[in-house]
Amino acid sequence: MLKKYLDWKCSDNIDQVAHALLTDRVVVGSSDTVLGLLANVTQGGFTSLNAIKQRADKPYIVLIDKIDKLKHFVLYEPSQSVLNLLQNCWPGPLTMIFKAKPDLPSFLTSSDHKIAIRIPGHAGLLKLLTNFEGLFSTSANLAGQPVPGLPAQLDLQIMHNVDLVIIDSYNLDHRADTVPSTILDCSTDQIKIIRSGAYPLDQLEKIYGSKIG
């Protein structure tokens, strides 16, 4: 089924996407990193996302629009050095892993009860996120397949199963970024890198003030 591309610049389009997500449907959206699949942080949203991604063994990154929303997901206040990192690097292509609150449902966390969170540097996505405590985010490809650089390269199976596609209009003809966010784990005393990505490690270390393992 062919989908009409919606543009992030239109507020009505963002409202339409929000409505779809609030009913546990999945949408494709462009962002400040890769083309992604978005779903509400509910059991229904998680189940819908797993069905499309054809996976069930990994947690998803949670997107939020402001640092204050960490309180919904994170066990404790970040240390001053970690908070400094967040304040300087968010919004941006940096995902941080925290210890999750003990009462969070298992579909939000990893098997060791951690949660990965990011504030994206994308105006449309940030506006969408004001409607939610958070949104699941994952690259818009089937598990094990390449990440598409253009909307036209989205897998037909994904296009058939998502509800809407919302993109920046310039991404129609210009290749989107295929480099995901950098992931750091700050759930222990020693912060460490889990995945190299769009945020250079040397810049993160300068902001953090010491080496990141």
Secondary structure as GFF3:
##gff-version 3
##sequence-region A 1 213
A	DSSP	beta_strand	5	7	.	.	.	ID=ss1
A	DSSP	alpha_helix	11	22	.	.	.	ID=ss2
A	DSSP	beta_strand	27	29	.	.	.	ID=ss3
A	DSSP	beta_strand	36	40	.	.	.	ID=ss4
A	DSSP	alpha_helix	43	53	.	.	.	ID=ss5
A	DSSP	beta_strand	61	63	.	.	.	ID=ss6
A	DSSP	three_ten_helix	67	72	.	.	.	ID=ss7
A	DSSP	alpha_helix	80	89	.	.	.	ID=ss8
A	DSSP	beta_strand	94	99	.	.	.	ID=ss9
A	DSSP	three_ten_helix	106	108	.	.	.	ID=ss10
A	DSSP	beta_strand	114	118	.	.	.	ID=ss11
A	DSSP	alpha_helix	123	129	.	.	.	ID=ss12
A	DSSP	beta_strand	135	139	.	.	.	ID=ss13
A	DSSP	three_ten_helix	151	153	.	.	.	ID=ss14
A	DSSP	alpha_helix	156	161	.	.	.	ID=ss15
A	DSSP	beta_strand	164	167	.	.	.	ID=ss16
A	DSSP	three_ten_helix	169	172	.	.	.	ID=ss17
A	DSSP	beta_strand	182	185	.	.	.	ID=ss18
A	DSSP	beta_strand	192	195	.	.	.	ID=ss19
A	DSSP	alpha_helix	201	208	.	.	.	ID=ss20
###
